[in-house]
Amino acid sequence: MNIYAIRAIYLFEMARTWRTLMESIASPILSTSLYFIVFGSAIGSRIADVDGVSYGAFIVPGLIMLSILTESISNAAFGIYMPKFSGTIYELLSAPVSALEAIIGYVGAAATKSIILGAIILVTARLFVDFSIEHPVWMVAFLILTSITFSLFGFIIGIWADSFQKLQIIPMMIVTPLTFLGGSFYSITMLPPFWQKVALFNPVVYLVSGFRWSFFGAADVNVAVSLGMTLLFMLACLTGIWWIFRTGYRIKA
């Protein structure tokens, strides 16, 4: 294992975060704060408790998850797309750096950014609502697992994309709508029975549900199922990345 190569890629990607601090950290925090003001204060004050939890506190896990999913994908996709766009990826491919080491560097940096962002949003949420975390260890575990999983997914998108526009298609057209429809702002038990069953086909439901369970001990889906679905999606992403490096899909061409 080439630790120096991993460290070099990781530090390079993290340095880009500090150079673009406003876009990387401040912008998502500002957007989340506006969600708390609008949904948590203005609308939440008119909504009854959900599963015994105030609505303002109820949406905290969903908002954190919304930010983590979008930022993990965006950071990982942009991180690997830029070397493709500039042509420096050939230097990486010709260097004594394995595919695994490159993935650890890029995905590790993207996941780290998302974890830092999630922690900052969690602290920011305290300024707006009062909440407690019943299972802090599991909360951290879900936070890390989700960040890594969707950073892997973003890495695939970055390899697939051949233009800056394509980098935004899947996050904006698929991931964000699925997150809004995945119980970020409501419990799926509020839906009619038919739509509750339809919602179970949305993979984001399991992520939000498991993360919310770590906060309040209540979930729409069994926490073991949520964990299993997250691990299954991670395995699918790892399989996809293995195939990409094995075939050279949109890397060597």
TIVEX-406160 format. One record per residue: x, y, z of N, C-alpha, C, CB in turn; residue in one letter. Coordinates in steps of 0.1 Angstrom, whole numbers, plus 5000, padded with zeros to 4 digits. Atoms other than C-alpha are relative to their C-alpha. Glycine has a CB too. Layout:
% residues N
XYZXYZXYZXYZA ...
END
This chain:
% residues 253
500849885000500050005000500950135000499050005012M 499249885002501550334988499450115008500150044985N 500649914991500750555018500350154995500549985014I 499749875004502550855003499150054989501550004995Y 500949975011500450844972498650045005499949894989A 501349984994497250824992500050145007499649895010I 499949874992498351115014500150124990501250005009R 499849895009499351324984498650044993501049974989A 501349975006495951284967499050055010499449864994I 500949964990494051324999500250155004500149915013Y 499749864996495851645009499750104989501450015005L 500249915011495551794974498550034999500449934987F 501449985001491751734974499550095012499349875000E 500449924988491451875010500450154998500549945012M 499549865002493452185000499050084991501450004994A 501049945008490852254973498850055008499649914989R 501149964991488252275000500250135006499749895010T 499749884993490052545019500150124990501349985008W 499949905010490652734986498650054996500749964988R 501449965004486852734979499149985012499549904988T 500750024987485652755015498650054999500750085011L 501349945001482652975006499049904993500050134992M 500950105007481252714981499949875007500549984986E 499950134994482352405000499349995013501449965002S 500550014987481252485035498950115003501150025010I 501049894996479452825039498749994992500750134997A 501350005008476952785011499049895005500349974985S 500950104995475552445023499450035014500749865001P 500549964986475352575059498950114999501250055009I 500949905001473552885048498649954994500550114990L 501250065006471052685027499349925011500349904989S 500650084989470452445057499450095010501049915006T 500549904991469952745080498650054995501050115003S 501249955005467252875057498949905001500250044985L 500950114998465552535058499450005014500649864997Y 500450004986465452555096499150125003501250005009F 500849884998464052905095498649984994500750134994I 501350015007461352825070499249885005500249994985V 500750124996460452465079499949995015500649884994F 499950034986461552445115499250115008501450005005G 500749894992460252785128498750044994500950125000S 501349955006457652925104499049894998500350064987A 501050105003455952605093500049905012500449924987I 500050104989457052375122499250045012501449985004G 500849964989455352585148498549974998500250155002S 501450035003452052505131499749854998499550074988R 500250155002452652125128500249935014501149954990I 499950074988452051885156501349915001498749905002A 498850084999454851665170499949874991500149965015D 499950125008455951365149500749895008500750034986V 499450114991456451045169500550055013501149924992D 499649944987456651255200501250094999500349895009G 498949915002459351475186499550134993501149944991V 500449875007458851845177500550004986500650125008S 499750005014458851905140501350064997498950074992Y 498749945003461852135141501249905003500250125009G 499050094997463951865158499949884990499949955014A 500350115009462351595135500850014987498649984998F 499449985014463751745103501650015001499550124994I 498649994999467351775117500749894993500450015014V 499250115007468551425106499750014984499549875005P 500349995014466751475072500850104993498650024998G 499349895006468451805065501549975000499850135008L 498650045000471851665075500349904989500549945014I 499950115011471351365052499950074986498949905002M 500149935013470251595024501350074996498950115000L 498749935003473451795026501149904998500450095012S 499050105002475651485030499949934987499949905011I 500150075012474251315000500550084988498549954998L 499749915011474551614977501550035000499150125000T 498649954999477951724989501049884998500350065013E 499250115003479451374989500149974985499549875008S 500050035014478451314953500750114993498649994995I 499349895007479551664942501550005002499450135005S 498549994997482951664959500749884993500249995015N 499350115006483851314947500050004985499449875005A 500149995014482551364912500950114994498650034996A 499249895005484351694907501549975002499750135007F 498650034997487551564923500649914989500149935013G 499450095010488051284897499750054986499449865002I 500349955013486451474868501150104995498650074999Y 499049905003489051754869501249944994500350095012M 498850075007492051524862499749954986500549895009P 500450045013490051384833500050124990498749935000K 500249885008489251734820501350064996499150105007F 498749935003492751864823501049914994500650055013S 499150105006494451544811501049955010500750064989G 499050054990496451494843499749865005500150105012T 500450134996494651164849501049904994498649964996I 499050095006497251004826501349995008500350044985Y 498950004991499951104850499849915012500450145005E 500450084989498050934877500049854996498650035006L 500050145005497550614856501449954998499249994988L 498650045003501250604847500949995012500650084989S 499250004987502450654883499849875007499550125009A 500150134992503050364907498950015010501449975006P 501149984991499650424922498949904995499550155000V 501150095003497050144923498650065000500049885009S 501449955001493350184916499550025014499149914992A 500549994986492650114953500650125007500449875007L 499449884993495050384965499450134994501650004997E 500749885005493550644941498650025005500049994984A 501450004994490050554953500050055014499349874998I 499949964986491050584989500350155002501149915008I 499649864999492650924983498850094996501150034991G 501149925005489751074963498849995008499749974985Y 501350024993486850914981500250045015499649854999V 499749964986488550965015499850155002501349955004G 500149864999488851335009498550054999500950074989A 501449965002485251374996499249965013499449934988A 500750044988483951175026500350085012500249855003A 499649924989485951375050499350145000501550025000T 500749875001484451705037498649985004500150044985K 501450024997480951565040499849985015499449884993S 500150024985481551445076500250135007501149905004I 499849874994482951785085498850094999501250074994I 501249925003479951955069498849955008499649994985L 501150054992477551725087500150045014499949854999G 499849964986479151795120499750155002501549975004A 500349864999478952175114498550034999500750084989I 501449985001475352155104499349955013499449924988I 500550054988474651945135500150115011500749875004L 499849894991476152225156499150124997501550045001V 500949885004474252495136498649975004500250024985T 501450034997470952315142499750035014499849854997A 500249974986471452365179499650155002501349975008R 500349864999471052735173498550034997500850094990L 501449995004467452675160499149925008499949974985F 500950094993466052375178500849935011499449904990V 499450084989466652165209499849864997499450045014D 500250145003467251795203501149925008500049974985F 499050084994469151505218500349884990499549945014S 499650125008470951205203500149885008501450034993I 500150124991469950875218501149904998498749934998E 499050105003472550665200501150074992499449884991H 499049925006475550885193501049924992500850085010P 499050095008477850595182499449964987500349885009V 500650035012475350485157499850124991498649935002W 500149885008474850835145501250034993499650135009M 498749985007478550875138500249894989501150005010V 499850115010478550535121499250024987499649865007A 500849985012475650615098500550124992498550035004F 499449885006477250955091501249974991500450115010L 498850045007480550805081499749904988501049935009I 500350105010479050515062499350064988499149895006L 500749935011476650735042501050094992498950085005T 499149915007479450985034500949924990500950075010S 499150085008481750705021499249944988500649895008I 500850065011478950535001499750094989498749945006T 500449915010477850834983501250084994499050115005F 498849955007481350954977500549904990501150025011S 499750105010481950624959499050024988499849865006L 501049985011478750694939500450124992498650025006F 499549885007480051044931501249974992500250115010G 498850045007483350894920499649944987500949905008F 500550065012481450684895499450104990498949895003I 500549905009479550984882501150094994499050095009I 498949935005482751174878500749934989501050045011G 499550085011484150894857499150004988500349865004I 501050015011480950874836499950134993498749955006W 500349875006480551244830501150044990499850115011A 499149955010482151394799499850154998499949924987D 500249855000481051754806499650045014498950044989S 500449944987480451984835498549995002500450155001F 501450014999476751974828499549865005499350034987Q 500450144995476551594833500449975014500849904991K 499750024986478151624867498850045009501250095004L 501149954992474951794879498749934997499850154998Q 501350065004472351584861499549905010500249924987I 500550104991472151284885499750065014501049895001I 500349944987472451494917498850085000501250085005P 501249915001469851744906498749934996500350124991M 501250065005467451524887499649885007500249984985M 500450134994467551204907500250015015500949894994I 499650024986469351224941499250105008501550035002V 500849904993467751554953498549975001500350144995T 501450034999464151464944499849875009499549974986P 500150124991464651114960500250035015501049894996L 499849964986465951284992498850075005501250095001T 501249934995462951514994498849915002499650114990F 501150094999460651224988500349885009499649944986L 499650114991462550995012499850025014501549984997G 500349984986461151125044500950105007500049875007G 499149904994463551415050499250105009500850084990S 500849904993460751645061498749945006499650114990F 501250064995458051395071500349855002498850024990Y 500050154998457451035083499249944989499649965014S 500850065011456350805055498749935006500949894993I 501250054994453750675080498850104998500249965015T 501149905002451850995073499449994986500650145001M 500550025013451350885037498949905000501149964990L 501050115002448350675025500749874999499150034988P 499350145001449050295026500649974987499049905003P 499450035013449650274989501350074998499050044989F 498849925002452250554989501149965010499750145001W 499050054991453950405019500749894994499349955013Q 499350115007454650094999500850054989498949904995K 499249955011455850294969501250075006499150114993V 498849934994458150494992501149905004499650085013A 499050104997459850175002501049964989499449875006L 499150025012461350154967501050114999499249984988F 499149895000463150474974501249975009499350145004N 498950044992466650384987500350115011501249984992P 499749894990466950725005499249995012499850144993V 500850034988464150625028500749935011498749934996V 499350084990466350375045501250075006500649874993Y 498949924994469250615049499550105010500750074988L 500549904991467150885064499449945013498950094993V 500650064989465250645086501049955010499149884995S 499050044991468350485100500750115008501049914992G 499449894993469950815107499150075010500450114989F 500949954990466850945124499849925012498650034993R 500150104989466650635145501150035010500049864996W 498849974991470150725159499750125009501250014992S 500349884992468751055171498949985010499650124990F 501250004992465250975184499649865004498950074993F 500350134996465150595187498749954993499849995014G 501250045008462150585162500450014986498850105004A 499750005014462250505126498949944992501349914997A 501150055009459950435096500449854996499950084988D 499550135005462050125087500949945011500750014986V 499150064991463849875109501450044998499849845000N 498649955002467349995116500949904994500550055014V 499250105006468849665106499950004985499749865006A 500249995015467249695072500650124994498450004997V 499449875004468450055069501549984998499750115009S 498550025001472049945076500349904989500549945014L 499850105010471749645053499950074986499149895001G 500249935013470449865024501250094997498750085000M 498949915002473250115029501349924996500350085013T 498850085003475949845029499849934986500149895010L 500250065013474349684998500350104989498549954999L 499849905010474450014979501550034999499350135004F 498549995000478150054990500649894992500550005014M 499550115008478849714976499850014985499449865005L 500349975015477149804943501050104995498650044999A 499049905004479350114941501449954998499950125009C 498650065001482549924948500149914988500349925013L 500050085012481549674921500150084988498849915000T 500049925012480949944896501450064998499050115002G 498649945001484350114904501049894996500450065013I 499150115004486149774901499949984985499649875008W 500250035014484549724867500650124992498549994997W 499549885007485550084856501549994999499750135007I 498550005000489250034865500549874992500650005014F 499650135007489249674851499950024985499249895005R 500249985014487949784817500550134995498550004997T 499549885005489350134816498950094995501049994990G 501149935005485850274810500150155002498749955006Y 499949854999486150654802501250055008498750065005R 498849954993489550664819501249994990500349915012I 498950015009491950534793499650044986500549855000K 500449965013489850634763500150154998498649954997A 
END
